[in-house]
């Protein structure tokens, strides 16, 4: 059975993008054109079709989602975001055992947004990956999952914390144990700043410091 509404939304990249853009709030045609990098002749016919199906309404020079349009797009966006995440790195996800990811996190995969796979180079075996360092230093908030210990981690993440950036790290207890025991001074500074969080509580880190 043909579903005209699904076809309306998903058979046109421009219509889909118009709907997602209007989810942010009302926009005039110039803003829509500029954001979508499209001409008026490319955008206006698509907006007209969305209006005809009562997904978009016009108020003076502004277009916005109708009430039913907002319901549709709020349901649509997580699906679009999930597909985008998976398509960007299709081979990566195909080769991973995603059943190992906790279900509550897997259901939020759409929140990952744009991702890039960076393979460590042999030239940087004893250094931190330059792209990672650059991005981390520009971040407003840093969340990372670490499966191994690197001797530069304690000083690097302390540098980030000293900039006032909230850091959330997740790592195995064995990594935390070595981190705390071998780099006690940095760990104490982390605990004072309370800028580093992990799946193991601060109490756990303090236990290692006192042992």
C-alpha positions as CSV (number, residue, x, y, z in Angstrom):
1,X,0.0,0.0,0.0
2,X,1.4,3.4,-1.0
3,X,2.1,5.8,1.8
4,X,1.9,9.3,0.4
5,X,3.1,11.0,3.5
6,X,6.3,8.9,3.8
7,X,6.9,9.4,0.1
8,X,6.4,13.2,0.5
9,X,9.0,13.3,3.3
10,X,11.6,10.8,2.3
11,X,11.6,10.9,-1.5
12,X,12.9,14.4,-1.5
13,X,16.1,15.4,0.3
14,X,15.1,19.1,0.2
15,X,11.7,18.5,1.7
16,X,13.2,16.4,4.5
17,X,15.8,19.0,5.2
18,X,13.2,21.8,5.2
19,X,11.2,19.9,7.9
20,X,14.3,19.3,10.0
21,X,15.3,23.0,9.7
22,X,11.9,24.2,10.7
23,X,12.0,22.0,13.8
24,X,14.5,24.6,15.1
25,X,11.9,27.3,14.7
26,X,10.2,29.5,12.1
27,X,12.3,30.6,9.1
28,X,11.8,32.9,6.1
29,X,12.5,31.7,2.6
30,X,15.9,33.5,2.5
31,X,17.1,31.7,5.6
32,X,15.9,28.4,4.3
33,X,17.6,29.0,0.9
34,X,20.9,30.0,2.6
35,X,20.9,27.1,5.1
36,X,20.1,24.5,2.5
37,X,22.4,26.1,-0.1
38,X,19.5,26.1,-2.6
39,X,17.8,28.5,-4.9
40,X,14.3,29.8,-4.5
41,X,13.1,27.8,-7.5
42,X,14.4,24.6,-5.8
43,X,13.0,25.3,-2.4
44,X,9.6,27.0,-2.9
45,X,7.9,24.1,-4.8
46,X,8.9,21.7,-2.0
47,X,7.6,24.1,0.7
48,X,4.4,24.4,-1.2
49,X,4.0,20.6,-1.2
50,X,4.6,20.5,2.6
51,X,2.0,23.2,3.0
52,X,-0.5,21.3,0.9
53,X,-0.1,18.3,3.2
54,X,-0.6,20.5,6.3
55,X,2.9,19.8,7.6
56,X,4.0,23.4,7.2
57,X,2.1,26.7,7.7
58,X,2.9,30.2,6.6
59,X,2.6,33.3,8.8
60,X,3.4,36.4,6.8
61,X,6.9,35.9,5.5
62,X,7.8,33.0,7.8
63,X,7.2,29.3,7.5
64,X,6.9,27.0,10.5
65,X,5.8,23.5,11.3
66,X,2.1,22.9,11.9
67,X,1.1,21.1,15.1
68,X,0.8,17.8,13.3
69,X,4.0,18.6,11.4
70,X,5.9,19.0,14.6
71,X,4.6,15.7,15.9
72,X,5.8,14.0,12.6
73,X,9.2,15.7,12.5
74,X,10.0,15.1,16.2
75,X,9.4,11.4,15.6
76,X,11.3,11.5,12.3
77,X,14.5,13.2,13.5
78,X,15.8,10.3,15.7
79,X,15.4,7.9,12.7
80,X,17.2,10.3,10.3
81,X,20.0,10.9,12.8
82,X,20.4,7.2,13.4
83,X,20.6,6.4,9.7
84,X,23.1,9.3,9.2
85,X,25.4,7.9,12.0
86,X,25.3,4.4,10.6
87,X,25.8,5.4,7.0
88,X,28.7,7.7,7.7
89,X,30.8,4.7,8.9
90,X,28.9,1.7,7.5
91,X,31.9,-0.6,7.5
92,X,32.8,0.3,11.1
93,X,29.4,-0.6,12.4
94,X,29.1,-3.7,10.3
95,X,32.3,-5.1,11.8
96,X,31.4,-4.3,15.4
97,X,29.5,-6.6,17.9
98,X,26.9,-4.0,18.7
99,X,25.1,-6.5,20.9
100,X,27.9,-5.8,23.4
101,X,26.7,-2.2,23.7
102,X,24.2,-1.7,26.6
103,X,20.7,-1.5,25.1
104,X,19.9,1.9,26.7
105,X,23.0,3.3,25.0
106,X,22.3,1.6,21.7
107,X,18.9,3.2,21.6
108,X,20.6,6.6,21.8
109,X,23.0,6.0,18.9
110,X,21.5,8.9,17.0
111,X,22.9,11.3,19.5
112,X,26.5,10.5,18.4
113,X,26.1,12.9,15.5
114,X,29.0,13.3,13.1
115,X,31.8,10.8,13.8
116,X,35.2,10.3,12.2
117,X,37.3,7.1,12.5
118,X,41.0,8.0,13.1
119,X,43.4,5.1,12.8
120,X,46.6,5.5,14.9
121,X,49.7,5.9,12.8
122,X,53.0,4.1,13.5
123,X,54.7,7.5,13.6
124,X,52.6,8.5,16.7
125,X,52.9,5.2,18.6
126,X,54.4,6.9,21.7
127,X,52.3,10.1,21.4
128,X,48.7,11.0,21.6
129,X,46.8,11.1,18.3
130,X,47.2,14.7,17.0
131,X,43.6,15.0,15.7
132,X,42.3,13.9,19.0
133,X,44.5,16.3,21.0
134,X,43.4,19.2,18.7
135,X,39.7,18.4,19.0
136,X,39.9,17.8,22.8
137,X,41.5,21.2,23.4
138,X,38.7,22.9,21.5
139,X,35.9,21.1,23.3
140,X,33.5,22.7,25.7
141,X,32.8,19.3,27.3
142,X,34.8,16.1,26.8
143,X,33.4,12.6,27.1
144,X,35.7,9.6,26.3
145,X,35.8,5.9,26.7
146,X,39.3,4.6,27.2
147,X,40.1,0.9,27.0
148,X,43.9,1.2,27.6
149,X,46.4,3.2,29.6
150,X,48.7,5.7,28.0
151,X,51.4,7.5,30.1
152,X,50.5,10.8,28.6
153,X,46.8,10.6,29.6
154,X,47.0,11.9,33.2
155,X,48.9,15.1,32.2
156,X,46.9,15.7,29.1
157,X,43.4,15.3,30.7
158,X,44.7,17.4,33.7
159,X,45.6,20.2,31.2
160,X,42.1,20.0,29.7
161,X,40.5,20.1,33.2
162,X,42.6,23.1,34.2
163,X,40.9,25.0,31.3
164,X,37.6,24.6,33.1
165,X,36.3,21.9,30.7
166,X,34.1,19.2,32.3
167,X,35.6,15.8,31.5
168,X,33.8,12.5,31.8
169,X,36.0,9.4,31.3
170,X,34.9,5.8,31.3
171,X,37.6,3.1,31.7
172,X,38.2,-0.3,33.2
173,X,39.1,-0.5,36.9
174,X,42.6,-1.9,35.9
175,X,43.3,1.3,34.0
176,X,42.0,3.5,36.9
177,X,44.2,1.5,39.3
178,X,47.4,2.2,37.3
179,X,46.4,5.8,36.7
180,X,45.9,6.5,40.4
181,X,48.9,4.4,41.7
182,X,51.5,5.7,39.2
183,X,50.2,9.3,38.9
184,X,49.1,10.1,42.4
185,X,49.9,13.8,42.2
186,X,47.8,14.4,39.1
187,X,45.0,12.2,40.5
188,X,44.8,14.3,43.6
189,X,44.6,17.5,41.5
190,X,41.8,16.0,39.5
191,X,39.9,15.2,42.7
192,X,40.4,18.7,44.0
193,X,39.1,20.3,40.8
194,X,36.2,17.8,40.5
195,X,36.4,18.2,36.8
196,X,36.9,14.5,36.0
197,X,34.1,12.0,36.3
198,X,34.2,8.3,35.5
199,X,32.0,5.3,35.8
200,X,34.0,4.5,38.9
201,X,33.1,6.9,41.6
202,X,35.5,9.5,43.1
203,X,35.3,7.4,46.3
204,X,36.9,4.6,44.3
205,X,39.8,6.8,43.2
206,X,40.3,8.0,46.8
207,X,40.3,4.3,47.9
208,X,43.3,3.7,45.6
209,X,45.0,6.8,46.8
210,X,44.7,5.8,50.5
211,X,45.8,2.2,49.9
